[in-house]
Amino acid sequence: MLKEKGLLLAIEDDLEKSNSKAVSRDNAAPTILTLNVRDSRITHIEECETAKEAWEALRIVHQGIGVSGHMVLMQ
């Protein structure tokens, strides 16, 4: 969904605070992440300040769950 919305860079690149386009992406991406994860996973990302931090937190939670878990995370 992040790729479809043009927000994938928000989790791939380090946020440049001076770049308004990057800041705009990072404002939208966490909303999409939050709306598309299970309620039980929200606790892992609620303190994250950027989309990249939220993505990394989710990646760590799902790290040991195999290929199918990674497919769910990527969706």
mmCIF file of the N, C-alpha and C atoms, coordinates in Angstrom:
data_MODEL
# 
_entry.id   MODEL 
# 
loop_
_atom_site.group_PDB 
_atom_site.id 
_atom_site.type_symbol 
_atom_site.label_atom_id 
_atom_site.label_alt_id 
_atom_site.label_comp_id 
_atom_site.label_asym_id 
_atom_site.label_entity_id 
_atom_site.label_seq_id 
_atom_site.pdbx_PDB_ins_code 
_atom_site.Cartn_x 
_atom_site.Cartn_y 
_atom_site.Cartn_z 
_atom_site.occupancy 
_atom_site.B_iso_or_equiv 
_atom_site.pdbx_formal_charge 
_atom_site.auth_seq_id 
_atom_site.auth_comp_id 
_atom_site.auth_asym_id 
_atom_site.auth_atom_id 
_atom_site.pdbx_PDB_model_num 
ATOM 1   N N  . MET A 1 1  ? 0.820  -1.182  0.000  1.00 0.00 ? 1  MET A N  1 
ATOM 2   C CA . MET A 1 1  ? 0.000  0.000   0.000  1.00 0.00 ? 1  MET A CA 1 
ATOM 3   C C  . MET A 1 1  ? 0.874  1.259   0.000  1.00 0.00 ? 1  MET A C  1 
ATOM 4   N N  . LEU A 1 2  ? 1.989  1.219   0.729  1.00 0.00 ? 2  LEU A N  1 
ATOM 5   C CA . LEU A 1 2  ? 2.892  2.374   0.734  1.00 0.00 ? 2  LEU A CA 1 
ATOM 6   C C  . LEU A 1 2  ? 3.444  2.637   -0.660 1.00 0.00 ? 2  LEU A C  1 
ATOM 7   N N  . LYS A 1 3  ? 3.790  1.572   -1.372 1.00 0.00 ? 3  LYS A N  1 
ATOM 8   C CA . LYS A 1 3  ? 4.303  1.720   -2.735 1.00 0.00 ? 3  LYS A CA 1 
ATOM 9   C C  . LYS A 1 3  ? 3.233  2.308   -3.641 1.00 0.00 ? 3  LYS A C  1 
ATOM 10  N N  . GLU A 1 4  ? 2.023  1.801   -3.519 1.00 0.00 ? 4  GLU A N  1 
ATOM 11  C CA . GLU A 1 4  ? 0.905  2.280   -4.341 1.00 0.00 ? 4  GLU A CA 1 
ATOM 12  C C  . GLU A 1 4  ? 0.651  3.769   -4.132 1.00 0.00 ? 4  GLU A C  1 
ATOM 13  N N  . LYS A 1 5  ? 0.808  4.236   -2.909 1.00 0.00 ? 5  LYS A N  1 
ATOM 14  C CA . LYS A 1 5  ? 0.557  5.642   -2.577 1.00 0.00 ? 5  LYS A CA 1 
ATOM 15  C C  . LYS A 1 5  ? 1.790  6.530   -2.782 1.00 0.00 ? 5  LYS A C  1 
ATOM 16  N N  . GLY A 1 6  ? 2.901  5.936   -3.244 1.00 0.00 ? 6  GLY A N  1 
ATOM 17  C CA . GLY A 1 6  ? 4.119  6.700   -3.454 1.00 0.00 ? 6  GLY A CA 1 
ATOM 18  C C  . GLY A 1 6  ? 4.824  7.068   -2.161 1.00 0.00 ? 6  GLY A C  1 
ATOM 19  N N  . LEU A 1 7  ? 4.628  6.257   -1.119 1.00 0.00 ? 7  LEU A N  1 
ATOM 20  C CA . LEU A 1 7  ? 5.178  6.560   0.196  1.00 0.00 ? 7  LEU A CA 1 
ATOM 21  C C  . LEU A 1 7  ? 6.260  5.580   0.636  1.00 0.00 ? 7  LEU A C  1 
ATOM 22  N N  . LEU A 1 8  ? 6.654  4.684   -0.241 1.00 0.00 ? 8  LEU A N  1 
ATOM 23  C CA . LEU A 1 8  ? 7.629  3.665   0.128  1.00 0.00 ? 8  LEU A CA 1 
ATOM 24  C C  . LEU A 1 8  ? 8.965  4.278   0.544  1.00 0.00 ? 8  LEU A C  1 
ATOM 25  N N  . LEU A 1 9  ? 9.318  5.406   -0.034 1.00 0.00 ? 9  LEU A N  1 
ATOM 26  C CA . LEU A 1 9  ? 10.575 6.071   0.332  1.00 0.00 ? 9  LEU A CA 1 
ATOM 27  C C  . LEU A 1 9  ? 10.603 6.487   1.797  1.00 0.00 ? 9  LEU A C  1 
ATOM 28  N N  . ALA A 1 10 ? 9.441  6.669   2.397  1.00 0.00 ? 10 ALA A N  1 
ATOM 29  C CA . ALA A 1 10 ? 9.381  7.073   3.806  1.00 0.00 ? 10 ALA A CA 1 
ATOM 30  C C  . ALA A 1 10 ? 9.972  6.014   4.730  1.00 0.00 ? 10 ALA A C  1 
ATOM 31  N N  . ILE A 1 11 ? 9.947  4.754   4.313  1.00 0.00 ? 11 ILE A N  1 
ATOM 32  C CA . ILE A 1 11 ? 10.519 3.698   5.149  1.00 0.00 ? 11 ILE A CA 1 
ATOM 33  C C  . ILE A 1 11 ? 11.883 3.256   4.656  1.00 0.00 ? 11 ILE A C  1 
ATOM 34  N N  . GLU A 1 12 ? 12.267 3.670   3.465  1.00 0.00 ? 12 GLU A N  1 
ATOM 35  C CA . GLU A 1 12 ? 13.547 3.255   2.907  1.00 0.00 ? 12 GLU A CA 1 
ATOM 36  C C  . GLU A 1 12 ? 14.650 4.276   3.152  1.00 0.00 ? 12 GLU A C  1 
ATOM 37  N N  . ASP A 1 13 ? 14.336 5.546   3.057  1.00 0.00 ? 13 ASP A N  1 
ATOM 38  C CA . ASP A 1 13 ? 15.345 6.598   3.174  1.00 0.00 ? 13 ASP A CA 1 
ATOM 39  C C  . ASP A 1 13 ? 15.308 7.237   4.547  1.00 0.00 ? 13 ASP A C  1 
ATOM 40  N N  . ASP A 1 14 ? 16.447 7.779   4.943  1.00 0.00 ? 14 ASP A N  1 
ATOM 41  C CA . ASP A 1 14 ? 16.475 8.579   6.156  1.00 0.00 ? 14 ASP A CA 1 
ATOM 42  C C  . ASP A 1 14 ? 15.764 9.890   5.856  1.00 0.00 ? 14 ASP A C  1 
ATOM 43  N N  . LEU A 1 15 ? 14.943 10.319  6.775  1.00 0.00 ? 15 LEU A N  1 
ATOM 44  C CA . LEU A 1 15 ? 14.159 11.530  6.593  1.00 0.00 ? 15 LEU A CA 1 
ATOM 45  C C  . LEU A 1 15 ? 15.059 12.754  6.629  1.00 0.00 ? 15 LEU A C  1 
ATOM 46  N N  . GLU A 1 16 ? 14.945 13.554  5.588  1.00 0.00 ? 16 GLU A N  1 
ATOM 47  C CA . GLU A 1 16 ? 15.661 14.825  5.555  1.00 0.00 ? 16 GLU A CA 1 
ATOM 48  C C  . GLU A 1 16 ? 14.692 15.890  6.016  1.00 0.00 ? 16 GLU A C  1 
ATOM 49  N N  . LYS A 1 17 ? 14.942 16.433  7.190  1.00 0.00 ? 17 LYS A N  1 
ATOM 50  C CA . LYS A 1 17 ? 14.017 17.408  7.779  1.00 0.00 ? 17 LYS A CA 1 
ATOM 51  C C  . LYS A 1 17 ? 13.853 18.646  6.904  1.00 0.00 ? 17 LYS A C  1 
ATOM 52  N N  . SER A 1 18 ? 14.865 18.970  6.094  1.00 0.00 ? 18 SER A N  1 
ATOM 53  C CA . SER A 1 18 ? 14.787 20.157  5.264  1.00 0.00 ? 18 SER A CA 1 
ATOM 54  C C  . SER A 1 18 ? 14.010 19.913  3.973  1.00 0.00 ? 18 SER A C  1 
ATOM 55  N N  . ASN A 1 19 ? 13.750 18.665  3.654  1.00 0.00 ? 19 ASN A N  1 
ATOM 56  C CA . ASN A 1 19 ? 13.059 18.321  2.422  1.00 0.00 ? 19 ASN A CA 1 
ATOM 57  C C  . ASN A 1 19 ? 11.561 18.200  2.700  1.00 0.00 ? 19 ASN A C  1 
ATOM 58  N N  . SER A 1 20 ? 10.786 19.162  2.228  1.00 0.00 ? 20 SER A N  1 
ATOM 59  C CA . SER A 1 20 ? 9.349  19.176  2.530  1.00 0.00 ? 20 SER A CA 1 
ATOM 60  C C  . SER A 1 20 ? 8.619  17.979  1.935  1.00 0.00 ? 20 SER A C  1 
ATOM 61  N N  . LYS A 1 21 ? 9.084  17.469  0.799  1.00 0.00 ? 21 LYS A N  1 
ATOM 62  C CA . LYS A 1 21 ? 8.457  16.296  0.190  1.00 0.00 ? 21 LYS A CA 1 
ATOM 63  C C  . LYS A 1 21 ? 8.665  15.067  1.079  1.00 0.00 ? 21 LYS A C  1 
ATOM 64  N N  . ALA A 1 22 ? 9.857  14.932  1.641  1.00 0.00 ? 22 ALA A N  1 
ATOM 65  C CA . ALA A 1 22 ? 10.153 13.805  2.536  1.00 0.00 ? 22 ALA A CA 1 
ATOM 66  C C  . ALA A 1 22 ? 9.330  13.912  3.808  1.00 0.00 ? 22 ALA A C  1 
ATOM 67  N N  . VAL A 1 23 ? 9.201  15.114  4.336  1.00 0.00 ? 23 VAL A N  1 
ATOM 68  C CA . VAL A 1 23 ? 8.409  15.319  5.551  1.00 0.00 ? 23 VAL A CA 1 
ATOM 69  C C  . VAL A 1 23 ? 6.950  14.988  5.275  1.00 0.00 ? 23 VAL A C  1 
ATOM 70  N N  . SER A 1 24 ? 6.447  15.383  4.116  1.00 0.00 ? 24 SER A N  1 
ATOM 71  C CA . SER A 1 24 ? 5.062  15.083  3.738  1.00 0.00 ? 24 SER A CA 1 
ATOM 72  C C  . SER A 1 24 ? 4.840  13.579  3.648  1.00 0.00 ? 24 SER A C  1 
ATOM 73  N N  . ARG A 1 25 ? 5.794  12.868  3.036  1.00 0.00 ? 25 ARG A N  1 
ATOM 74  C CA . ARG A 1 25 ? 5.696  11.397  2.953  1.00 0.00 ? 25 ARG A CA 1 
ATOM 75  C C  . ARG A 1 25 ? 5.684  10.791  4.338  1.00 0.00 ? 25 ARG A C  1 
ATOM 76  N N  . ASP A 1 26 ? 6.534  11.294  5.202  1.00 0.00 ? 26 ASP A N  1 
ATOM 77  C CA . ASP A 1 26 ? 6.633  10.709  6.534  1.00 0.00 ? 26 ASP A CA 1 
ATOM 78  C C  . ASP A 1 26 ? 5.424  11.040  7.396  1.00 0.00 ? 26 ASP A C  1 
ATOM 79  N N  . ASN A 1 27 ? 4.695  12.062  7.062  1.00 0.00 ? 27 ASN A N  1 
ATOM 80  C CA . ASN A 1 27 ? 3.460  12.363  7.790  1.00 0.00 ? 27 ASN A CA 1 
ATOM 81  C C  . ASN A 1 27 ? 2.337  11.432  7.371  1.00 0.00 ? 27 ASN A C  1 
ATOM 82  N N  . ALA A 1 28 ? 2.321  11.018  6.120  1.00 0.00 ? 28 ALA A N  1 
ATOM 83  C CA . ALA A 1 28 ? 1.252  10.155  5.601  1.00 0.00 ? 28 ALA A CA 1 
ATOM 84  C C  . ALA A 1 28 ? 1.522  8.670   5.863  1.00 0.00 ? 28 ALA A C  1 
ATOM 85  N N  . ALA A 1 29 ? 2.758  8.253   5.752  1.00 0.00 ? 29 ALA A N  1 
ATOM 86  C CA . ALA A 1 29 ? 3.098  6.829   5.861  1.00 0.00 ? 29 ALA A CA 1 
ATOM 87  C C  . ALA A 1 29 ? 2.733  6.205   7.207  1.00 0.00 ? 29 ALA A C  1 
ATOM 88  N N  . PRO A 1 30 ? 2.989  6.858   8.342  1.00 0.00 ? 30 PRO A N  1 
ATOM 89  C CA . PRO A 1 30 ? 2.616  6.231   9.617  1.00 0.00 ? 30 PRO A CA 1 
ATOM 90  C C  . PRO A 1 30 ? 1.110  5.992   9.748  1.00 0.00 ? 30 PRO A C  1 
ATOM 91  N N  . THR A 1 31 ? 0.336  6.883   9.165  1.00 0.00 ? 31 THR A N  1 
ATOM 92  C CA . THR A 1 31 ? -1.120 6.707   9.199  1.00 0.00 ? 31 THR A CA 1 
ATOM 93  C C  . THR A 1 31 ? -1.506 5.430   8.472  1.00 0.00 ? 31 THR A C  1 
ATOM 94  N N  . ILE A 1 32 ? -0.927 5.218   7.307  1.00 0.00 ? 32 ILE A N  1 
ATOM 95  C CA . ILE A 1 32 ? -1.222 4.016   6.535  1.00 0.00 ? 32 ILE A CA 1 
ATOM 96  C C  . ILE A 1 32 ? -0.739 2.774   7.284  1.00 0.00 ? 32 ILE A C  1 
ATOM 97  N N  . LEU A 1 33 ? 0.453  2.850   7.871  1.00 0.00 ? 33 LEU A N  1 
ATOM 98  C CA . LEU A 1 33 ? 0.952  1.713   8.646  1.00 0.00 ? 33 LEU A CA 1 
ATOM 99  C C  . LEU A 1 33 ? 0.012  1.394   9.802  1.00 0.00 ? 33 LEU A C  1 
ATOM 100 N N  . THR A 1 34 ? -0.388 2.414   10.535 1.00 0.00 ? 34 THR A N  1 
ATOM 101 C CA . THR A 1 34 ? -1.250 2.220   11.704 1.00 0.00 ? 34 THR A CA 1 
ATOM 102 C C  . THR A 1 34 ? -2.597 1.632   11.322 1.00 0.00 ? 34 THR A C  1 
ATOM 103 N N  . LEU A 1 35 ? -3.155 2.087   10.219 1.00 0.00 ? 35 LEU A N  1 
ATOM 104 C CA . LEU A 1 35 ? -4.462 1.601   9.793  1.00 0.00 ? 35 LEU A CA 1 
ATOM 105 C C  . LEU A 1 35 ? -4.426 0.179   9.247  1.00 0.00 ? 35 LEU A C  1 
ATOM 106 N N  . ASN A 1 36 ? -3.222 -0.293  8.923  1.00 0.00 ? 36 ASN A N  1 
ATOM 107 C CA . ASN A 1 36 ? -3.121 -1.597  8.283  1.00 0.00 ? 36 ASN A CA 1 
ATOM 108 C C  . ASN A 1 36 ? -2.390 -2.654  9.105  1.00 0.00 ? 36 ASN A C  1 
ATOM 109 N N  . VAL A 1 37 ? -2.198 -2.401  10.382 1.00 0.00 ? 37 VAL A N  1 
ATOM 110 C CA . VAL A 1 37 ? -1.628 -3.436  11.243 1.00 0.00 ? 37 VAL A CA 1 
ATOM 111 C C  . VAL A 1 37 ? -2.671 -3.842  12.270 1.00 0.00 ? 37 VAL A C  1 
ATOM 112 N N  . ARG A 1 38 ? -2.517 -5.023  12.768 1.00 0.00 ? 38 ARG A N  1 
ATOM 113 C CA . ARG A 1 38 ? -3.441 -5.523  13.790 1.00 0.00 ? 38 ARG A CA 1 
ATOM 114 C C  . ARG A 1 38 ? -3.327 -4.679  15.049 1.00 0.00 ? 38 ARG A C  1 
ATOM 115 N N  . ASP A 1 39 ? -4.412 -4.600  15.769 1.00 0.00 ? 39 ASP A N  1 
ATOM 116 C CA . ASP A 1 39 ? -4.427 -3.825  17.012 1.00 0.00 ? 39 ASP A CA 1 
ATOM 117 C C  . ASP A 1 39 ? -3.335 -4.280  17.973 1.00 0.00 ? 39 ASP A C  1 
ATOM 118 N N  . SER A 1 40 ? -3.044 -5.561  17.969 1.00 0.00 ? 40 SER A N  1 
ATOM 119 C CA . SER A 1 40 ? -2.019 -6.088  18.877 1.00 0.00 ? 40 SER A CA 1 
ATOM 120 C C  . SER A 1 40 ? -0.621 -5.599  18.526 1.00 0.00 ? 40 SER A C  1 
ATOM 121 N N  . ARG A 1 41 ? -0.423 -5.078  17.326 1.00 0.00 ? 41 ARG A N  1 
ATOM 122 C CA . ARG A 1 41 ? 0.884  -4.584  16.890 1.00 0.00 ? 41 ARG A CA 1 
ATOM 123 C C  . ARG A 1 41 ? 1.038  -3.075  17.081 1.00 0.00 ? 41 ARG A C  1 
ATOM 124 N N  . ILE A 1 42 ? -0.048 -2.380  17.337 1.00 0.00 ? 42 ILE A N  1 
ATOM 125 C CA . ILE A 1 42 ? -0.005 -0.929  17.511 1.00 0.00 ? 42 ILE A CA 1 
ATOM 126 C C  . ILE A 1 42 ? 0.935  -0.541  18.645 1.00 0.00 ? 42 ILE A C  1 
ATOM 127 N N  . THR A 1 43 ? 0.957  -1.322  19.698 1.00 0.00 ? 43 THR A N  1 
ATOM 128 C CA . THR A 1 43 ? 1.819  -0.994  20.835 1.00 0.00 ? 43 THR A CA 1 
ATOM 129 C C  . THR A 1 43 ? 3.295  -0.934  20.444 1.00 0.00 ? 43 THR A C  1 
ATOM 130 N N  . HIS A 1 44 ? 3.668  -1.644  19.399 1.00 0.00 ? 44 HIS A N  1 
ATOM 131 C CA . HIS A 1 44 ? 5.061  -1.662  18.956 1.00 0.00 ? 44 HIS A CA 1 
ATOM 132 C C  . HIS A 1 44 ? 5.449  -0.400  18.195 1.00 0.00 ? 44 HIS A C  1 
ATOM 133 N N  . ILE A 1 45 ? 4.458  0.301   17.649 1.00 0.00 ? 45 ILE A N  1 
ATOM 134 C CA . ILE A 1 45 ? 4.782  1.459   16.813 1.00 0.00 ? 45 ILE A CA 1 
ATOM 135 C C  . ILE A 1 45 ? 4.252  2.788   17.347 1.00 0.00 ? 45 ILE A C  1 
ATOM 136 N N  . GLU A 1 46 ? 3.485  2.775   18.415 1.00 0.00 ? 46 GLU A N  1 
ATOM 137 C CA . GLU A 1 46 ? 2.857  4.005   18.872 1.00 0.00 ? 46 GLU A CA 1 
ATOM 138 C C  . GLU A 1 46 ? 3.839  5.067   19.350 1.00 0.00 ? 46 GLU A C  1 
ATOM 139 N N  . GLU A 1 47 ? 5.025  4.680   19.786 1.00 0.00 ? 47 GLU A N  1 
ATOM 140 C CA . GLU A 1 47 ? 6.029  5.645   20.257 1.00 0.00 ? 47 GLU A CA 1 
ATOM 141 C C  . GLU A 1 47 ? 6.987  6.089   19.151 1.00 0.00 ? 47 GLU A C  1 
ATOM 142 N N  . CYS A 1 48 ? 6.877  5.504   17.968 1.00 0.00 ? 48 CYS A N  1 
ATOM 143 C CA . CYS A 1 48 ? 7.787  5.834   16.864 1.00 0.00 ? 48 CYS A CA 1 
ATOM 144 C C  . CYS A 1 48 ? 7.487  7.228   16.326 1.00 0.00 ? 48 CYS A C  1 
ATOM 145 N N  . GLU A 1 49 ? 8.554  7.953   16.013 1.00 0.00 ? 49 GLU A N  1 
ATOM 146 C CA . GLU A 1 49 ? 8.396  9.312   15.517 1.00 0.00 ? 49 GLU A CA 1 
ATOM 147 C C  . GLU A 1 49 ? 8.388  9.399   13.998 1.00 0.00 ? 49 GLU A C  1 
ATOM 148 N N  . THR A 1 50 ? 8.950  8.412   13.326 1.00 0.00 ? 50 THR A N  1 
ATOM 149 C CA . THR A 1 50 ? 8.978  8.423   11.859 1.00 0.00 ? 50 THR A CA 1 
ATOM 150 C C  . THR A 1 50 ? 8.431  7.107   11.323 1.00 0.00 ? 50 THR A C  1 
ATOM 151 N N  . ALA A 1 51 ? 8.092  7.124   10.043 1.00 0.00 ? 51 ALA A N  1 
ATOM 152 C CA . ALA A 1 51 ? 7.608  5.908   9.392  1.00 0.00 ? 51 ALA A CA 1 
ATOM 153 C C  . ALA A 1 51 ? 8.696  4.845   9.360  1.00 0.00 ? 51 ALA A C  1 
ATOM 154 N N  . LYS A 1 52 ? 9.926  5.277   9.177  1.00 0.00 ? 52 LYS A N  1 
ATOM 155 C CA . LYS A 1 52 ? 11.036 4.318   9.132  1.00 0.00 ? 52 LYS A CA 1 
ATOM 156 C C  . LYS A 1 52 ? 11.192 3.623   10.480 1.00 0.00 ? 52 LYS A C  1 
ATOM 157 N N  . GLU A 1 53 ? 11.071 4.365   11.570 1.00 0.00 ? 53 GLU A N  1 
ATOM 158 C CA . GLU A 1 53 ? 11.145 3.760   12.901 1.00 0.00 ? 53 GLU A CA 1 
ATOM 159 C C  . GLU A 1 53 ? 10.012 2.758   13.108 1.00 0.00 ? 53 GLU A C  1 
ATOM 160 N N  . ALA A 1 54 ? 8.821  3.112   12.669 1.00 0.00 ? 54 ALA A N  1 
ATOM 161 C CA . ALA A 1 54 ? 7.666  2.212   12.801 1.00 0.00 ? 54 ALA A CA 1 
ATOM 162 C C  . ALA A 1 54 ? 7.882  0.945   11.976 1.00 0.00 ? 54 ALA A C  1 
ATOM 163 N N  . TRP A 1 55 ? 8.390  1.112   10.773 1.00 0.00 ? 55 TRP A N  1 
ATOM 164 C CA . TRP A 1 55 ? 8.645  -0.040  9.908  1.00 0.00 ? 55 TRP A CA 1 
ATOM 165 C C  . TRP A 1 55 ? 9.676  -0.971  10.542 1.00 0.00 ? 55 TRP A C  1 
ATOM 166 N N  . GLU A 1 56 ? 10.745 -0.394  11.084 1.00 0.00 ? 56 GLU A N  1 
ATOM 167 C CA . GLU A 1 56 ? 11.781 -1.195  11.731 1.00 0.00 ? 56 GLU A CA 1 
ATOM 168 C C  . GLU A 1 56 ? 11.228 -1.930  12.950 1.00 0.00 ? 56 GLU A C  1 
ATOM 169 N N  . ALA A 1 57 ? 10.384 -1.267  13.719 1.00 0.00 ? 57 ALA A N  1 
ATOM 170 C CA . ALA A 1 57 ? 9.775  -1.916  14.884 1.00 0.00 ? 57 ALA A CA 1 
ATOM 171 C C  . ALA A 1 57 ? 8.926  -3.102  14.445 1.00 0.00 ? 57 ALA A C  1 
ATOM 172 N N  . LEU A 1 58 ? 8.152  -2.934  13.389 1.00 0.00 ? 58 LEU A N  1 
ATOM 173 C CA . LEU A 1 58 ? 7.330  -4.031  12.874 1.00 0.00 ? 58 LEU A CA 1 
ATOM 174 C C  . LEU A 1 58 ? 8.206  -5.137  12.291 1.00 0.00 ? 58 LEU A C  1 
ATOM 175 N N  . ARG A 1 59 ? 9.285  -4.754  11.627 1.00 0.00 ? 59 ARG A N  1 
ATOM 176 C CA . ARG A 1 59 ? 10.200 -5.748  11.053 1.00 0.00 ? 59 ARG A CA 1 
ATOM 177 C C  . ARG A 1 59 ? 10.793 -6.624  12.151 1.00 0.00 ? 59 ARG A C  1 
ATOM 178 N N  . ILE A 1 60 ? 11.179 -6.017  13.246 1.00 0.00 ? 60 ILE A N  1 
ATOM 179 C CA . ILE A 1 60 ? 11.759 -6.767  14.365 1.00 0.00 ? 60 ILE A CA 1 
ATOM 180 C C  . ILE A 1 60 ? 10.732 -7.724  14.963 1.00 0.00 ? 60 ILE A C  1 
ATOM 181 N N  . VAL A 1 61 ? 9.496  -7.267  15.108 1.00 0.00 ? 61 VAL A N  1 
ATOM 182 C CA . VAL A 1 61 ? 8.432  -8.116  15.658 1.00 0.00 ? 61 VAL A CA 1 
ATOM 183 C C  . VAL A 1 61 ? 8.183  -9.321  14.755 1.00 0.00 ? 61 VAL A C  1 
ATOM 184 N N  . HIS A 1 62 ? 8.239  -9.106  13.441 1.00 0.00 ? 62 HIS A N  1 
ATOM 185 C CA . HIS A 1 62 ? 7.922  -10.166 12.488 1.00 0.00 ? 62 HIS A CA 1 
ATOM 186 C C  . HIS A 1 62 ? 9.154  -10.930 12.004 1.00 0.00 ? 62 HIS A C  1 
ATOM 187 N N  . GLN A 1 63 ? 10.321 -10.588 12.475 1.00 0.00 ? 63 GLN A N  1 
ATOM 188 C CA . GLN A 1 63 ? 11.566 -11.130 11.960 1.00 0.00 ? 63 GLN A CA 1 
ATOM 189 C C  . GLN A 1 63 ? 11.635 -12.651 11.999 1.00 0.00 ? 63 GLN A C  1 
ATOM 190 N N  . GLY A 1 64 ? 11.189 -13.277 13.046 1.00 0.00 ? 64 GLY A N  1 
ATOM 191 C CA . GLY A 1 64 ? 11.348 -14.716 13.175 1.00 0.00 ? 64 GLY A CA 1 
ATOM 192 C C  . GLY A 1 64 ? 10.164 -15.532 12.708 1.00 0.00 ? 64 GLY A C  1 
ATOM 193 N N  . ILE A 1 65 ? 9.285  -14.976 11.888 1.00 0.00 ? 65 ILE A N  1 
ATOM 194 C CA . ILE A 1 65 ? 8.061  -15.702 11.559 1.00 0.00 ? 65 ILE A CA 1 
ATOM 195 C C  . ILE A 1 65 ? 8.044  -16.326 10.176 1.00 0.00 ? 65 ILE A C  1 
ATOM 196 N N  . GLY A 1 66 ? 9.126  -16.238 9.428  1.00 0.00 ? 66 GLY A N  1 
ATOM 197 C CA . GLY A 1 66 ? 9.224  -16.918 8.151  1.00 0.00 ? 66 GLY A CA 1 
ATOM 198 C C  . GLY A 1 66 ? 8.692  -16.122 6.972  1.00 0.00 ? 66 GLY A C  1 
ATOM 199 N N  . VAL A 1 67 ? 8.668  -16.789 5.843  1.00 0.00 ? 67 VAL A N  1 
ATOM 200 C CA . VAL A 1 67 ? 8.308  -16.159 4.573  1.00 0.00 ? 67 VAL A CA 1 
ATOM 201 C C  . VAL A 1 67 ? 6.865  -15.655 4.595  1.00 0.00 ? 67 VAL A C  1 
ATOM 202 N N  . SER A 1 68 ? 5.941  -16.449 5.084  1.00 0.00 ? 68 SER A N  1 
ATOM 203 C CA . SER A 1 68 ? 4.534  -16.019 5.080  1.00 0.00 ? 68 SER A CA 1 
ATOM 204 C C  . SER A 1 68 ? 4.329  -14.795 5.960  1.00 0.00 ? 68 SER A C  1 
ATOM 205 N N  . GLY A 1 69 ? 5.028  -14.721 7.073  1.00 0.00 ? 69 GLY A N  1 
ATOM 206 C CA . GLY A 1 69 ? 4.943  -13.540 7.932  1.00 0.00 ? 69 GLY A CA 1 
ATOM 207 C C  . GLY A 1 69 ? 5.488  -12.304 7.244  1.00 0.00 ? 69 GLY A C  1 
ATOM 208 N N  . HIS A 1 70 ? 6.561  -12.473 6.492  1.00 0.00 ? 70 HIS A N  1 
ATOM 209 C CA . HIS A 1 70 ? 7.128  -11.350 5.761  1.00 0.00 ? 70 HIS A CA 1 
ATOM 210 C C  . HIS A 1 70 ? 6.180  -10.891 4.645  1.00 0.00 ? 70 HIS A C  1 
ATOM 211 N N  . MET A 1 71 ? 5.486  -11.820 4.039  1.00 0.00 ? 71 MET A N  1 
ATOM 212 C CA . MET A 1 71 ? 4.518  -11.453 2.996  1.00 0.00 ? 71 MET A CA 1 
ATOM 213 C C  . MET A 1 71 ? 3.385  -10.623 3.609  1.00 0.00 ? 71 MET A C  1 
ATOM 214 N N  . VAL A 1 72 ? 2.927  -10.999 4.786  1.00 0.00 ? 72 VAL A N  1 
ATOM 215 C CA . VAL A 1 72 ? 1.884  -10.239 5.472  1.00 0.00 ? 72 VAL A CA 1 
ATOM 216 C C  . VAL A 1 72 ? 2.400  -8.847  5.791  1.00 0.00 ? 72 VAL A C  1 
ATOM 217 N N  . LEU A 1 73 ? 3.632  -8.746  6.259  1.00 0.00 ? 73 LEU A N  1 
ATOM 218 C CA . LEU A 1 73 ? 4.226  -7.455  6.594  1.00 0.00 ? 73 LEU A CA 1 
ATOM 219 C C  . LEU A 1 73 ? 4.357  -6.589  5.349  1.00 0.00 ? 73 LEU A C  1 
ATOM 220 N N  . MET A 1 74 ? 4.785  -7.143  4.248  1.00 0.00 ? 74 MET A N  1 
ATOM 221 C CA . MET A 1 74 ? 4.948  -6.371  3.023  1.00 0.00 ? 74 MET A CA 1 
ATOM 222 C C  . MET A 1 74 ? 3.608  -5.932  2.445  1.00 0.00 ? 74 MET A C  1 
ATOM 223 N N  . GLN A 1 75 ? 2.550  -6.707  2.697  1.00 0.00 ? 75 GLN A N  1 
ATOM 224 C CA . GLN A 1 75 ? 1.240  -6.313  2.201  1.00 0.00 ? 75 GLN A CA 1 
ATOM 225 C C  . GLN A 1 75 ? 0.736  -5.154  3.010  1.00 0.00 ? 75 GLN A C  1 
# 
